[in-house]
């Protein structure tokens, strides 16, 4: 009686080898991007923001909104001012003898995951300038999710009424990207009182993958039609917006401090040197005072030992906010002293 020996078919062996090769490549990509960095993605929360009637803003803070638990909004707790920004209320008319600094920015200026406003860089900047004996009032107009175009439009539409002497732009390396279309869509759904389908467990697991975030939000980012998608690339309005800011500065007039936040885990990474150099060149061309915060963060890291300066790629910890705020205060002081002669 003969025995029948079953062997795997050549097709099955090739398919298995191919599948293992794909899995190995995916694993290598995931590990590489965890080291090199991938876009950070957070859940969309709609309570603190609303659709704006201004097409250049797209969305804006809800006046006086108060978050009492992290289920309301995960950025920070507490109330916005009467305009919705994370700050105390300020009268439009500038007090006599007072210099005003208006802060423009995104979730860094809004103090992502920083419990107290006093520990954000706008709060530290105000205290530091007062400690230097300067009669300065700092007004924070930072909004989570804003890019440079939206920040300059905030100045034009909202903050110019407060008569700034200095406008401080807190630049983050993701400010070249268009507004998050997921956020815009969720806010429109809320405005139209349509239910939002919650993210399921599978989606949440995908978001944890650095490879998925890179492919979804960097290699093939979602596009949003409408104003702001300029010729420099989809959504990259940085240079056009800064030139608009320079025009406003000449008309009003006011001085501009352009402060560039680093990619926090990569303070010495040459990959970001080109962008830093281009921003410094543009800043000088437009007559802005330029502040590259890499030097300040390097010094703080050297002094602080193991003290954590960042929460993720872009958002500073409370220690990082203190580092940035104190460096900004020195820059603002120099600007004021120079203007006074």
Secondary structure, 3 states (H helix, E strand, C coil): CCCCCCCCCHHHHHHHHHHHHHHHHHHHHHHHHHHHCCCCCCCCCCCCEEECCCCCCCEEECCCCEECCCCCCCCCCEECCCCCCCCCCCCCCCCCCCEEEEEECCHHHHCCCCCCHHHCHHHHHHHHHHHCCCCEEEEECCCCCCCHHHHHHHHHHCHHHHCCCEEEEEECHHHHCCCCHHHHHHHHHHHCCCCCCCCCHHHHHHHCCHHHHHHHHHHCCCCCCCCCCCCCCCCCCHHHHHHHHHHHHHHHCCEEEEEECCCHHHCCCHHHHHHHHHHHHHHHHCCCEEEECHHHHHHHHHHHCCCCCECCCCCECHHHHHHHHHHHHHHHHHHHHHHHC
